Amino acid sequence: MNRKPTPASAPRMFAAAEYVAANPGCPILPVAEHIGPNGSRRYGYAAVHRAIAAGLIRAEAGAGNRYALYPAN
């Protein structure tokens, strides 16, 4: 289910999508640290997961709990 980004969450979601577009195949951690306020992983992870749910980023499962992120088609 794709959710429409809300104005409050959209800037970090779009920042995550831009980071992934520049670094396809990257894991979630560097994206979360890059977009989270002051390098906050917690808020960064939330924004990345919202971007995935909104269809801005595509996540492919890897080994264990790891995911590789790619720009949405």
PQR file with spaces between the fields and no chain letter, atoms N, CA, C, O and H, PARSE charges and radii, in Angstrom:
ATOM       1  N    MET     1       0.835   -1.170    0.000 -0.4000 1.5000
ATOM       2  CA   MET     1       0.000    0.000    0.000 -0.0000 2.0000
ATOM       3  C    MET     1       0.884    1.238    0.000  0.5500 1.7000
ATOM       4  O    MET     1       1.711    1.412    0.894 -0.5500 1.4000
ATOM       5  N    ASN     2       0.718    2.072   -0.969 -0.4000 1.5000
ATOM       6  CA   ASN     2       1.490    3.306   -1.055 -0.0000 2.0000
ATOM       7  C    ASN     2       0.746    4.420   -0.346  0.5500 1.7000
ATOM       8  O    ASN     2      -0.438    4.655   -0.589 -0.5500 1.4000
ATOM       9  H    ASN     2       0.045    1.930   -1.695  0.4000 1.0000
ATOM      10  N    ARG     3       1.461    5.102    0.536 -0.4000 1.5000
ATOM      11  CA   ARG     3       0.882    6.227    1.254 -0.0000 2.0000
ATOM      12  C    ARG     3       1.445    7.512    0.688  0.5500 1.7000
ATOM      13  O    ARG     3       2.619    7.583    0.325 -0.5500 1.4000
ATOM      14  H    ARG     3       2.422    4.911    0.734  0.4000 1.0000
ATOM      15  N    LYS     4       0.603    8.525    0.614 -0.4000 1.5000
ATOM      16  CA   LYS     4       1.047    9.823    0.125 -0.0000 2.0000
ATOM      17  C    LYS     4       1.861   10.502    1.226  0.5500 1.7000
ATOM      18  O    LYS     4       1.410   10.558    2.370 -0.5500 1.4000
ATOM      19  H    LYS     4      -0.351    8.467    0.908  0.4000 1.0000
ATOM      20  N    PRO     5       3.048   11.019    0.908 -0.5600 1.5000
ATOM      21  CA   PRO     5       3.850   11.705    1.924  0.2800 2.0000
ATOM      22  C    PRO     5       3.127   12.937    2.459  0.5500 1.7000
ATOM      23  O    PRO     5       2.523   13.689    1.694 -0.5500 1.4000
ATOM      24  N    THR     6       3.188   13.140    3.763 -0.4000 1.5000
ATOM      25  CA   THR     6       2.610   14.333    4.365 -0.0000 2.0000
ATOM      26  C    THR     6       3.669   15.429    4.378  0.5500 1.7000
ATOM      27  O    THR     6       4.862   15.125    4.339 -0.5500 1.4000
ATOM      28  H    THR     6       3.678   12.530    4.385  0.4000 1.0000
ATOM      29  N    PRO     7       3.271   16.675    4.432 -0.5600 1.5000
ATOM      30  CA   PRO     7       4.256   17.761    4.404  0.2800 2.0000
ATOM      31  C    PRO     7       5.317   17.669    5.499  0.5500 1.7000
ATOM      32  O    PRO     7       6.480   17.999    5.264 -0.5500 1.4000
ATOM      33  N    ALA     8       4.925   17.224    6.693 -0.4000 1.5000
ATOM      34  CA   ALA     8       5.886   17.165    7.796 -0.0000 2.0000
ATOM      35  C    ALA     8       6.937   16.085    7.584  0.5500 1.7000
ATOM      36  O    ALA     8       8.089   16.262    7.982 -0.5500 1.4000
ATOM      37  H    ALA     8       3.981   16.957    6.884  0.4000 1.0000
ATOM      38  N    SER     9       6.563   14.975    6.966 -0.4000 1.5000
ATOM      39  CA   SER     9       7.499   13.866    6.803 -0.0000 2.0000
ATOM      40  C    SER     9       8.200   13.872    5.459  0.5500 1.7000
ATOM      41  O    SER     9       9.221   13.205    5.294 -0.5500 1.4000
ATOM      42  H    SER     9       5.628   14.832    6.643  0.4000 1.0000
ATOM      43  N    ALA    10       7.679   14.599    4.514 -0.4000 1.5000
ATOM      44  CA   ALA    10       8.190   14.542    3.156 -0.0000 2.0000
ATOM      45  C    ALA    10       9.651   14.950    2.990  0.5500 1.7000
ATOM      46  O    ALA    10      10.361   14.274    2.245 -0.5500 1.4000
ATOM      47  H    ALA    10       6.849   15.140    4.648  0.4000 1.0000
ATOM      48  N    PRO    11      10.150   16.004    3.630 -0.5600 1.5000
ATOM      49  CA   PRO    11      11.540   16.401    3.373  0.2800 2.0000
ATOM      50  C    PRO    11      12.556   15.295    3.660  0.5500 1.7000
ATOM      51  O    PRO    11      13.468   15.082    2.861 -0.5500 1.4000
ATOM      52  N    ARG    12      12.418   14.598    4.768 -0.4000 1.5000
ATOM      53  CA   ARG    12      13.371   13.531    5.088 -0.0000 2.0000
ATOM      54  C    ARG    12      13.166   12.318    4.183  0.5500 1.7000
ATOM      55  O    ARG    12      14.127   11.634    3.830 -0.5500 1.4000
ATOM      56  H    ARG    12      11.677   14.772    5.417  0.4000 1.0000
ATOM      57  N    MET    13      11.926   12.056    3.812 -0.4000 1.5000
ATOM      58  CA   MET    13      11.659   10.939    2.900 -0.0000 2.0000
ATOM      59  C    MET    13      12.300   11.207    1.537  0.5500 1.7000
ATOM      60  O    MET    13      12.925   10.324    0.951 -0.5500 1.4000
ATOM      61  H    MET    13      11.145   12.612    4.099  0.4000 1.0000
ATOM      62  N    PHE    14      12.140   12.419    1.048 -0.4000 1.5000
ATOM      63  CA   PHE    14      12.727   12.754   -0.248 -0.0000 2.0000
ATOM      64  C    PHE    14      14.246   12.817   -0.158  0.5500 1.7000
ATOM      65  O    PHE    14      14.937   12.487   -1.122 -0.5500 1.4000
ATOM      66  H    PHE    14      11.632   13.137    1.524  0.4000 1.0000
ATOM      67  N    ALA    15      14.775   13.236    0.991 -0.4000 1.5000
ATOM      68  CA   ALA    15      16.226   13.216    1.189 -0.0000 2.0000
ATOM      69  C    ALA    15      16.741   11.777    1.158  0.5500 1.7000
ATOM      70  O    ALA    15      17.810   11.507    0.612 -0.5500 1.4000
ATOM      71  H    ALA    15      14.215   13.503    1.775  0.4000 1.0000
ATOM      72  N    ALA    16      15.977   10.859    1.744 -0.4000 1.5000
ATOM      73  CA   ALA    16      16.355    9.443    1.713 -0.0000 2.0000
ATOM      74  C    ALA    16      16.344    8.933    0.272  0.5500 1.7000
ATOM      75  O    ALA    16      17.257    8.219   -0.141 -0.5500 1.4000
ATOM      76  H    ALA    16      15.108   11.079    2.187  0.4000 1.0000
ATOM      77  N    ALA    17      15.324    9.293   -0.482 -0.4000 1.5000
ATOM      78  CA   ALA    17      15.227    8.853   -1.876 -0.0000 2.0000
ATOM      79  C    ALA    17      16.390    9.411   -2.702  0.5500 1.7000
ATOM      80  O    ALA    17      16.926    8.710   -3.562 -0.5500 1.4000
ATOM      81  H    ALA    17      14.582    9.872   -0.146  0.4000 1.0000
ATOM      82  N    GLU    18      16.781   10.646   -2.455 -0.4000 1.5000
ATOM      83  CA   GLU    18      17.917   11.232   -3.176 -0.0000 2.0000
ATOM      84  C    GLU    18      19.220   10.523   -2.823  0.5500 1.7000
ATOM      85  O    GLU    18      20.052   10.268   -3.695 -0.5500 1.4000
ATOM      86  H    GLU    18      16.346   11.216   -1.757  0.4000 1.0000
ATOM      87  N    TYR    19      19.394   10.206   -1.538 -0.4000 1.5000
ATOM      88  CA   TYR    19      20.605    9.509   -1.100 -0.0000 2.0000
ATOM      89  C    TYR    19      20.685    8.129   -1.756  0.5500 1.7000
ATOM      90  O    TYR    19      21.746    7.717   -2.225 -0.5500 1.4000
ATOM      91  H    TYR    19      18.719   10.413   -0.830  0.4000 1.0000
ATOM      92  N    VAL    20      19.564    7.430   -1.784 -0.4000 1.5000
ATOM      93  CA   VAL    20      19.541    6.089   -2.382 -0.0000 2.0000
ATOM      94  C    VAL    20      19.779    6.170   -3.890  0.5500 1.7000
ATOM      95  O    VAL    20      20.450    5.308   -4.457 -0.5500 1.4000
ATOM      96  H    VAL    20      18.703    7.765   -1.404  0.4000 1.0000
ATOM      97  N    ALA    21      19.238    7.192   -4.537 -0.4000 1.5000
ATOM      98  CA   ALA    21      19.460    7.349   -5.978 -0.0000 2.0000
ATOM      99  C    ALA    21      20.943    7.556   -6.277  0.5500 1.7000
ATOM     100  O    ALA    21      21.440    7.096   -7.304 -0.5500 1.4000
ATOM     101  H    ALA    21      18.693    7.892   -4.076  0.4000 1.0000
ATOM     102  N    ALA    22      21.652    8.249   -5.379 -0.4000 1.5000
ATOM     103  CA   ALA    22      23.079    8.489   -5.564 -0.0000 2.0000
ATOM     104  C    ALA    22      23.926    7.296   -5.139  0.5500 1.7000
ATOM     105  O    ALA    22      25.084    7.186   -5.539 -0.5500 1.4000
ATOM     106  H    ALA    22      21.248    8.623   -4.544  0.4000 1.0000
ATOM     107  N    ASN    23      23.353    6.390   -4.322 -0.4000 1.5000
ATOM     108  CA   ASN    23      24.083    5.232   -3.794 -0.0000 2.0000
ATOM     109  C    ASN    23      23.227    3.973   -3.886  0.5500 1.7000
ATOM     110  O    ASN    23      22.894    3.390   -2.855 -0.5500 1.4000
ATOM     111  H    ASN    23      22.412    6.479   -3.997  0.4000 1.0000
ATOM     112  N    PRO    24      22.861    3.536   -5.094 -0.5600 1.5000
ATOM     113  CA   PRO    24      21.989    2.363   -5.206  0.2800 2.0000
ATOM     114  C    PRO    24      22.634    1.113   -4.606  0.5500 1.7000
ATOM     115  O    PRO    24      23.836    0.884   -4.734 -0.5500 1.4000
ATOM     116  N    GLY    25      21.789    0.310   -3.945 -0.4000 1.5000
ATOM     117  CA   GLY    25      22.267   -0.926   -3.340 -0.0000 2.0000
ATOM     118  C    GLY    25      22.798   -0.743   -1.931  0.5500 1.7000
ATOM     119  O    GLY    25      23.292   -1.694   -1.326 -0.5500 1.4000
ATOM     120  H    GLY    25      20.812    0.495   -3.841  0.4000 1.0000
ATOM     121  N    CYS    26      22.700    0.475   -1.400 -0.4000 1.5000
ATOM     122  CA   CYS    26      23.218    0.728   -0.051 -0.0000 2.0000
ATOM     123  C    CYS    26      22.279    0.140    1.003  0.5500 1.7000
ATOM     124  O    CYS    26      21.091   -0.047    0.744 -0.5500 1.4000
ATOM     125  H    CYS    26      22.299    1.248   -1.892  0.4000 1.0000
ATOM     126  N    PRO    27      22.812   -0.149    2.188 -0.5600 1.5000
ATOM     127  CA   PRO    27      21.957   -0.619    3.283  0.2800 2.0000
ATOM     128  C    PRO    27      21.221    0.556    3.937  0.5500 1.7000
ATOM     129  O    PRO    27      21.479    1.714    3.611 -0.5500 1.4000
ATOM     130  N    ILE    28      20.316    0.254    4.849 -0.4000 1.5000
ATOM     131  CA   ILE    28      19.512    1.287    5.491 -0.0000 2.0000
ATOM     132  C    ILE    28      20.347    2.173    6.421  0.5500 1.7000
ATOM     133  O    ILE    28      20.108    3.379    6.481 -0.5500 1.4000
ATOM     134  H    ILE    28      20.106   -0.687    5.114  0.4000 1.0000
ATOM     135  N    LEU    29      21.307    1.619    7.136 -0.4000 1.5000
ATOM     136  CA   LEU    29      22.046    2.360    8.160 -0.0000 2.0000
ATOM     137  C    LEU    29      22.673    3.666    7.659  0.5500 1.7000
ATOM     138  O    LEU    29      22.439    4.704    8.279 -0.5500 1.4000
ATOM     139  H    LEU    29      21.502    0.639    7.088  0.4000 1.0000
ATOM     140  N    PRO    30      23.450    3.673    6.583 -0.5600 1.5000
ATOM     141  CA   PRO    30      24.039    4.955    6.162  0.2800 2.0000
ATOM     142  C    PRO    30      22.990    5.980    5.732  0.5500 1.7000
ATOM     143  O    PRO    30      23.181    7.182    5.916 -0.5500 1.4000
ATOM     144  N    VAL    31      21.891    5.508    5.164 -0.4000 1.5000
ATOM     145  CA   VAL    31      20.825    6.437    4.779 -0.0000 2.0000
ATOM     146  C    VAL    31      20.213    7.049    6.035  0.5500 1.7000
ATOM     147  O    VAL    31      20.013    8.262    6.106 -0.5500 1.4000
ATOM     148  H    VAL    31      21.736    4.531    5.014  0.4000 1.0000
ATOM     149  N    ALA    32      19.916    6.208    7.025 -0.4000 1.5000
ATOM     150  CA   ALA    32      19.317    6.682    8.271 -0.0000 2.0000
ATOM     151  C    ALA    32      20.223    7.692    8.967  0.5500 1.7000
ATOM     152  O    ALA    32      19.746    8.715    9.458 -0.5500 1.4000
ATOM     153  H    ALA    32      20.078    5.223    6.968  0.4000 1.0000
ATOM     154  N    GLU    33      21.508    7.419    9.014 -0.4000 1.5000
ATOM     155  CA   GLU    33      22.445    8.346    9.661 -0.0000 2.0000
ATOM     156  C    GLU    33      22.580    9.648    8.877  0.5500 1.7000
ATOM     157  O    GLU    33      22.765   10.713    9.466 -0.5500 1.4000
ATOM     158  H    GLU    33      21.896    6.588    8.614  0.4000 1.0000
ATOM     159  N    HIS    34      22.488    9.565    7.559 -0.4000 1.5000
ATOM     160  CA   HIS    34      22.631   10.753    6.715 -0.0000 2.0000
ATOM     161  C    HIS    34      21.434   11.694    6.858  0.5500 1.7000
ATOM     162  O    HIS    34      21.612   12.911    6.905 -0.5500 1.4000
ATOM     163  H    HIS    34      22.338    8.700    7.081  0.4000 1.0000
ATOM     164  N    ILE    35      20.229   11.151    6.926 -0.4000 1.5000
ATOM     165  CA   ILE    35      19.035   12.002    6.930 -0.0000 2.0000
ATOM     166  C    ILE    35      18.491   12.297    8.314  0.5500 1.7000
ATOM     167  O    ILE    35      17.725   13.247    8.477 -0.5500 1.4000
ATOM     168  H    ILE    35      20.085   10.163    6.888  0.4000 1.0000
ATOM     169  N    GLY    36      18.863   11.512    9.314 -0.4000 1.5000
ATOM     170  CA   GLY    36      18.363   11.740   10.667 -0.0000 2.0000
ATOM     171  C    GLY    36      18.921   13.032   11.233  0.5500 1.7000
ATOM     172  O    GLY    36      20.058   13.396   10.930 -0.5500 1.4000
ATOM     173  H    GLY    36      19.486   10.741    9.181  0.4000 1.0000
ATOM     174  N    PRO    37      18.135   13.741   12.057 -0.5600 1.5000
ATOM     175  CA   PRO    37      18.649   14.970   12.653  0.2800 2.0000
ATOM     176  C    PRO    37      19.845   14.666   13.551  0.5500 1.7000
ATOM     177  O    PRO    37      19.772   13.800   14.423 -0.5500 1.4000
ATOM     178  N    ASN    38      20.922   15.370   13.338 -0.4000 1.5000
ATOM     179  CA   ASN    38      22.158   15.167   14.098 -0.0000 2.0000
ATOM     180  C    ASN    38      22.642   13.723   14.031  0.5500 1.7000
ATOM     181  O    ASN    38      23.236   13.224   14.987 -0.5500 1.4000
ATOM     182  H    ASN    38      20.981   16.073   12.630  0.4000 1.0000
ATOM     183  N    GLY    39      22.394   13.055   12.918 -0.4000 1.5000
ATOM     184  CA   GLY    39      22.846   11.674   12.750 -0.0000 2.0000
ATOM     185  C    GLY    39      22.017   10.667   13.521  0.5500 1.7000
ATOM     186  O    GLY    39      22.471    9.545   13.745 -0.5500 1.4000
ATOM     187  H    GLY    39      21.912   13.461   12.142  0.4000 1.0000
ATOM     188  N    SER    40      20.811   11.039   13.934 -0.4000 1.5000
ATOM     189  CA   SER    40      19.952   10.144   14.714 -0.0000 2.0000
ATOM     190  C    SER    40      19.494    8.970   13.875  0.5500 1.7000
ATOM     191  O    SER    40      18.820    9.149   12.861 -0.5500 1.4000
ATOM     192  H    SER    40      20.442   11.951   13.752  0.4000 1.0000
ATOM     193  N    ARG    41      19.855    7.780   14.293 -0.4000 1.5000
ATOM     194  CA   ARG    41      19.437    6.582   13.568 -0.0000 2.0000
ATOM     195  C    ARG    41      17.940    6.339   13.722  0.5500 1.7000
ATOM     196  O    ARG    41      17.272    5.932   12.772 -0.5500 1.4000
ATOM     197  H    ARG    41      20.403    7.635   15.117  0.4000 1.0000
ATOM     198  N    ARG    42      17.418    6.588   14.916 -0.4000 1.5000
ATOM     199  CA   ARG    42      15.997    6.304   15.182 -0.0000 2.0000
ATOM     200  C    ARG    42      15.094    7.058   14.212  0.5500 1.7000
ATOM     201  O    ARG    42      14.253    6.452   13.548 -0.5500 1.4000
ATOM     202  H    ARG    42      17.961    6.919   15.688  0.4000 1.0000
ATOM     203  N    TYR    43      15.263    8.366   14.127 -0.4000 1.5000
ATOM     204  CA   TYR    43      14.420    9.163   13.239 -0.0000 2.0000
ATOM     205  C    TYR    43      14.761    8.891   11.774  0.5500 1.7000
ATOM     206  O    TYR    43      13.887    8.933   10.907 -0.5500 1.4000
ATOM     207  H    TYR    43      15.946    8.858   14.666  0.4000 1.0000
ATOM     208  N    GLY    44      16.018    8.616   11.509 -0.4000 1.5000
ATOM     209  CA   GLY    44      16.415    8.292   10.143 -0.0000 2.0000
ATOM     210  C    GLY    44      15.782    6.996    9.663  0.5500 1.7000
ATOM     211  O    GLY    44      15.291    6.919    8.537 -0.5500 1.4000
ATOM     212  H    GLY    44      16.728    8.582   12.213  0.4000 1.0000
ATOM     213  N    TYR    45      15.794    5.972   10.523 -0.4000 1.5000
ATOM     214  CA   TYR    45      15.158    4.702   10.164 -0.0000 2.0000
ATOM     215  C    TYR    45      13.670    4.894    9.902  0.5500 1.7000
ATOM     216  O    TYR    45      13.132    4.344    8.941 -0.5500 1.4000
ATOM     217  H    TYR    45      16.193    6.035   11.437  0.4000 1.0000
ATOM     218  N    ALA    46      13.005    5.668   10.746 -0.4000 1.5000
ATOM     219  CA   ALA    46      11.572    5.905   10.567 -0.0000 2.0000
ATOM     220  C    ALA    46      11.299    6.558    9.214  0.5500 1.7000
ATOM     221  O    ALA    46      10.363    6.172    8.515 -0.5500 1.4000
ATOM     222  H    ALA    46      13.442    6.115   11.527  0.4000 1.0000
ATOM     223  N    ALA    47      12.105    7.535    8.850 -0.4000 1.5000
ATOM     224  CA   ALA    47      11.913    8.220    7.571 -0.0000 2.0000
ATOM     225  C    ALA    47      12.178    7.291    6.393  0.5500 1.7000
ATOM     226  O    ALA    47      11.470    7.349    5.387 -0.5500 1.4000
ATOM     227  H    ALA    47      12.866    7.849    9.418  0.4000 1.0000
ATOM     228  N    VAL    48      13.186    6.438    6.509 -0.4000 1.5000
ATOM     229  CA   VAL    48      13.491    5.485    5.432 -0.0000 2.0000
ATOM     230  C    VAL    48      12.322    4.515    5.263  0.5500 1.7000
ATOM     231  O    VAL    48      11.907    4.226    4.141 -0.5500 1.4000
ATOM     232  H    VAL    48      13.761    6.391    7.326  0.4000 1.0000
ATOM     233  N    HIS    49      11.801    4.021    6.363 -0.4000 1.5000
ATOM     234  CA   HIS    49      10.671    3.085    6.276 -0.0000 2.0000
ATOM     235  C    HIS    49       9.416    3.756    5.731  0.5500 1.7000
ATOM     236  O    HIS    49       8.638    3.124    5.015 -0.5500 1.4000
ATOM     237  H    HIS    49      12.138    4.256    7.275  0.4000 1.0000
ATOM     238  N    ARG    50       9.211    5.030    6.062 -0.4000 1.5000
ATOM     239  CA   ARG    50       8.081    5.757    5.470 -0.0000 2.0000
ATOM     240  C    ARG    50       8.281    5.928    3.968  0.5500 1.7000
ATOM     241  O    ARG    50       7.325    5.819    3.201 -0.5500 1.4000
ATOM     242  H    ARG    50       9.843    5.543    6.643  0.4000 1.0000
ATOM     243  N    ALA    51       9.511    6.195    3.544 -0.4000 1.5000
ATOM     244  CA   ALA    51       9.801    6.353    2.113 -0.0000 2.0000
ATOM     245  C    ALA    51       9.585    5.034    1.370  0.5500 1.7000
ATOM     246  O    ALA    51       9.111    5.033    0.234 -0.5500 1.4000
ATOM     247  H    ALA    51      10.287    6.284    4.167  0.4000 1.0000
ATOM     248  N    ILE    52       9.928    3.922    2.003 -0.4000 1.5000
ATOM     249  CA   ILE    52       9.689    2.608    1.391 -0.0000 2.0000
ATOM     250  C    ILE    52       8.188    2.381    1.263  0.5500 1.7000
ATOM     251  O    ILE    52       7.713    1.958    0.209 -0.5500 1.4000
ATOM     252  H    ILE    52      10.313    3.923    2.926  0.4000 1.0000
ATOM     253  N    ALA    53       7.431    2.661    2.336 -0.4000 1.5000
ATOM     254  CA   ALA    53       5.978    2.469    2.325 -0.0000 2.0000
ATOM     255  C    ALA    53       5.298    3.371    1.299  0.5500 1.7000
ATOM     256  O    ALA    53       4.281    2.996    0.716 -0.5500 1.4000
ATOM     257  H    ALA    53       7.816    3.005    3.192  0.4000 1.0000
ATOM     258  N    ALA    54       5.861    4.564    1.075 -0.4000 1.5000
ATOM     259  CA   ALA    54       5.289    5.508    0.117 -0.0000 2.0000
ATOM     260  C    ALA    54       5.679    5.180   -1.321  0.5500 1.7000
ATOM     261  O    ALA    54       5.166    5.794   -2.256 -0.5500 1.4000
ATOM     262  H    ALA    54       6.688    4.869    1.548  0.4000 1.0000
ATOM     263  N    GLY    55       6.587    4.211   -1.504 -0.4000 1.5000
ATOM     264  CA   GLY    55       6.999    3.836   -2.850 -0.0000 2.0000
ATOM     265  C    GLY    55       8.110    4.688   -3.431  0.5500 1.7000
ATOM     266  O    GLY    55       8.362    4.636   -4.635 -0.5500 1.4000
ATOM     267  H    GLY    55       7.004    3.713   -0.744  0.4000 1.0000
ATOM     268  N    LEU    56       8.787    5.481   -2.588 -0.4000 1.5000
ATOM     269  CA   LEU    56       9.883    6.314   -3.074 -0.0000 2.0000
ATOM     270  C    LEU    56      11.179    5.520   -3.189  0.5500 1.7000
ATOM     271  O    LEU    56      12.055    5.854   -3.987 -0.5500 1.4000
ATOM     272  H    LEU    56       8.583    5.523   -1.610  0.4000 1.0000
ATOM     273  N    ILE    57      11.293    4.459   -2.380 -0.4000 1.5000
ATOM     274  CA   ILE    57      12.489    3.618   -2.336 -0.0000 2.0000
ATOM     275  C    ILE    57      12.035    2.166   -2.408  0.5500 1.7000
ATOM     276  O    ILE    57      10.996    1.797   -1.862 -0.5500 1.4000
ATOM     277  H    ILE    57      10.581    4.187   -1.732  0.4000 1.0000
ATOM     278  N    ARG    58      12.824    1.359   -3.085 -0.4000 1.5000
ATOM     279  CA   ARG    58      12.552   -0.081   -3.171 -0.0000 2.0000
ATOM     280  C    ARG    58      13.585   -0.798   -2.316  0.5500 1.7000
ATOM     281  O    ARG    58      14.784   -0.549   -2.444 -0.5500 1.4000
ATOM     282  H    ARG    58      13.668    1.659   -3.529  0.4000 1.0000
ATOM     283  N    ALA    59      13.116   -1.697   -1.437 -0.4000 1.5000
ATOM     284  CA   ALA    59      14.008   -2.460   -0.567 -0.0000 2.0000
ATOM     285  C    ALA    59      13.998   -3.921   -1.000  0.5500 1.7000
ATOM     286  O    ALA    59      12.934   -4.523   -1.151 -0.5500 1.4000
ATOM     287  H    ALA    59      12.142   -1.899   -1.333  0.4000 1.0000
ATOM     288  N    GLU    60      15.175   -4.484   -1.196 -0.4000 1.5000
ATOM     289  CA   GLU    60      15.298   -5.902   -1.542 -0.0000 2.0000
ATOM     290  C    GLU    60      15.970   -6.625   -0.395  0.5500 1.7000
ATOM     291  O    GLU    60      17.031   -6.216    0.077 -0.5500 1.4000
ATOM     292  H    GLU    60      16.039   -3.996   -1.073  0.4000 1.0000
ATOM     293  N    ALA    61      15.343   -7.706    0.049 -0.4000 1.5000
ATOM     294  CA   ALA    61      15.872   -8.479    1.177 -0.0000 2.0000
ATOM     295  C    ALA    61      17.164   -9.170    0.775  0.5500 1.7000
ATOM     296  O    ALA    61      17.303   -9.692   -0.331 -0.5500 1.4000
ATOM     297  H    ALA    61      14.481   -8.038   -0.335  0.4000 1.0000
ATOM     298  N    GLY    62      18.094   -9.155    1.704 -0.4000 1.5000
ATOM     299  CA   GLY    62      19.365   -9.836    1.507 -0.0000 2.0000
ATOM     300  C    GLY    62      19.518  -10.916    2.561  0.5500 1.7000
ATOM     301  O    GLY    62      18.529  -11.490    3.016 -0.5500 1.4000
ATOM     302  H    GLY    62      17.980   -8.731    2.602  0.4000 1.0000
ATOM     303  N    ALA    63      20.737  -11.190    2.943 -0.4000 1.5000
ATOM     304  CA   ALA    63      21.015  -12.210    3.951 -0.0000 2.0000
ATOM     305  C    ALA    63      20.598  -11.698    5.326  0.5500 1.7000
ATOM     306  O    ALA    63      20.856  -10.544    5.667 -0.5500 1.4000
ATOM     307  H    ALA    63      21.540  -10.723    2.572  0.4000 1.0000
ATOM     308  N    GLY    64      19.964  -12.542    6.103 -0.4000 1.5000
ATOM     309  CA   GLY    64      19.552  -12.169    7.454 -0.0000 2.0000
ATOM     310  C    GLY    64      18.535  -11.051    7.428  0.5500 1.7000
ATOM     311  O    GLY    64      17.558  -11.105    6.681 -0.5500 1.4000
ATOM     312  H    GLY    64      19.754  -13.480    5.826  0.4000 1.0000
ATOM     313  N    ASN    65      18.764  -10.038    8.245 -0.4000 1.5000
ATOM     314  CA   ASN    65      17.856   -8.889    8.318 -0.0000 2.0000
ATOM     315  C    ASN    65      18.339   -7.720    7.472  0.5500 1.7000
ATOM     316  O    ASN    65      17.893   -6.590    7.669 -0.5500 1.4000
ATOM     317  H    ASN    65      19.558   -9.994    8.852  0.4000 1.0000
ATOM     318  N    ARG    66      19.228   -7.972    6.550 -0.4000 1.5000
ATOM     319  CA   ARG    66      19.789   -6.886    5.746 -0.0000 2.0000
ATOM     320  C    ARG    66      18.944   -6.625    4.503  0.5500 1.7000
ATOM     321  O    ARG    66      18.357   -7.530    3.910 -0.5500 1.4000
ATOM     322  H    ARG    66      19.591   -8.890    6.390  0.4000 1.0000
ATOM     323  N    TYR    67      18.910   -5.359    4.142 -0.4000 1.5000
ATOM     324  CA   TYR    67      18.197   -4.941    2.939 -0.0000 2.0000
ATOM     325  C    TYR    67      19.098   -4.070    2.105  0.5500 1.7000
ATOM     326  O    TYR    67      19.920   -3.321    2.632 -0.5500 1.4000
ATOM     327  H    TYR    67      19.386   -4.624    4.624  0.4000 1.0000
ATOM     328  N    ALA    68      18.942   -4.169    0.803 -0.4000 1.5000
ATOM     329  CA   ALA    68      19.620   -3.275   -0.135 -0.0000 2.0000
ATOM     330  C    ALA    68      18.550   -2.332   -0.679  0.5500 1.7000
ATOM     331  O    ALA    68      17.474   -2.772   -1.083 -0.5500 1.4000
ATOM     332  H    ALA    68      18.274   -4.778    0.375  0.4000 1.0000
ATOM     333  N    LEU    69      18.848   -1.045   -0.688 -0.4000 1.5000
ATOM     334  CA   LEU    69      17.888   -0.043   -1.125 -0.0000 2.0000
ATOM     335  C    LEU    69      18.211    0.428   -2.542  0.5500 1.7000
ATOM     336  O    LEU    69      19.369    0.629   -2.908 -0.5500 1.4000
ATOM     337  H    LEU    69      19.722   -0.688   -0.359  0.4000 1.0000
ATOM     338  N    TYR    70      17.154    0.595   -3.318 -0.4000 1.5000
ATOM     339  CA   TYR    70      17.274    1.049   -4.699 -0.0000 2.0000
ATOM     340  C    TYR    70      16.208    2.098   -4.967  0.5500 1.7000
ATOM     341  O    TYR    70      15.163    2.106   -4.316 -0.5500 1.4000
ATOM     342  H    TYR    70      16.213    0.432   -3.021  0.4000 1.0000
ATOM     343  N    PRO    71      16.467    2.982   -5.921 -0.5600 1.5000
ATOM     344  CA   PRO    71      15.437    3.957   -6.284  0.2800 2.0000
ATOM     345  C    PRO    71      14.207    3.232   -6.820  0.5500 1.7000
ATOM     346  O    PRO    71      14.327    2.191   -7.465 -0.5500 1.4000
ATOM     347  N    ALA    72      13.033    3.780   -6.553 -0.4000 1.5000
ATOM     348  CA   ALA    72      11.801    3.206   -7.091 -0.0000 2.0000
ATOM     349  C    ALA    72      11.769    3.408   -8.600  0.5500 1.7000
ATOM     350  O    ALA    72      12.280    4.400   -9.120 -0.5500 1.4000
ATOM     351  H    ALA    72      12.936    4.626   -6.028  0.4000 1.0000
ATOM     352  N    ASN    73      11.182    2.489   -9.266 -0.4000 1.5000
ATOM     353  CA   ASN    73      11.121    2.574  -10.738 -0.0000 2.0000
ATOM     354  C    ASN    73      10.100    3.576  -11.178  0.5500 1.7000
ATOM     355  O    ASN    73       9.912    3.781  -12.377 -0.5500 1.4000
ATOM     356  H    ASN    73      10.767    1.683   -8.844  0.4000 1.0000
